[in-house]
Amino acid sequence: MPPFGMPRTTDISPLARLLDRADQAAEGAAAPAGVATGFPTLDRMLGGGLRRGDLVVLAGDTASGKSALALAMALRASEAGHPSHLLSAEMTPERVLERALAIEGRVRVDDLRRGALEAAERGSVGAAALRLRDRVPGVEMLGCGGVESLADALRRALDVELAVVDSLPALATGARDRDEELATAARTLKALALELDVALLVTTPLAASVAGRPDPRPRLDDLGALGALKHHADVVLGLFREEMYQPDPGDRSLAGATELLVLKNRNGPTGYVDLYFYERWLRFEDMVDPDR
């Protein structure tokens, strides 16, 4: 028995581990439970990145770049040593990997597909392929069996720290009311994140039009799914590109400027991160801490 007033060793070891992690983080080490997104400003706001066991929602208007940003996070997480797996409802694995090479090689995906690359671009794509060769994310098509099919696919994906589902509406099978199905899917995704100990990132379009609002930035109430997404998600990110809503489409002064709003953060602050979107490459970069 330990001396009176002294806690048992088994009682203090979890606390001791947490204190040790905090000391390591203070000394500059990455947060052990964090999965780096590769966007440093966002990772700092989230306390070291996405957390395993969390459900993360990436929401945005149609054509705002949700799929490109989710893919970028999967690529950068894998490159940083956090294995990732992406399930896409709209693209084959080959198409996803074409996008990956375009993003990382800084080339147009159409030029890559047509083989119309200049010498410098071919070199850039070749270097990107070498970087990704051993750490490319797993990619597969999202089946039509709804959330049960998704759960089976994620359970088959071994040693994954980040799972990306693109996108939530594809989990509706039509067997019952769509919003009810998506609400059930949100609850199941959170349970899967905990069960599999992965950070689970799901993209979703906004449930309501925001184009006519004085401020079209995404809000939590725009997520739909009977409120289940904003309730069950640990982190909600809203993607906003102001150029999509400017009255003069010929005015390019806002081209590329992007806000990634942290609308909900169960374990930390909310706010926003300034990104820049290179539309020709489908590539996002951190404005405060850009890629070299």
Protein Blocks (a to p, Z undefined) as FASTA:
>chain_A
ZZehiacfklmmmmmmmmmmmmmmmnopacfkbccehiaklmmmnonpacehiacddddd
ehilmmmmmmmmmmmmmmnopacddddfkbcfklmmmmmmmmmnopafklmmnopacfkl
mmmmmmmmmmmmmmcccdddddfkbjmlmmmmmmmmghiabdcdddfklmpgolacfklm
mmmmmmmmmmmmmmnopacddddddfbdfklpmblcdcfklngnnommmmmpmbdcdddd
fklmgfblklmklgoiacdddfbcfkbccddddddddfknopacdfklccZZ
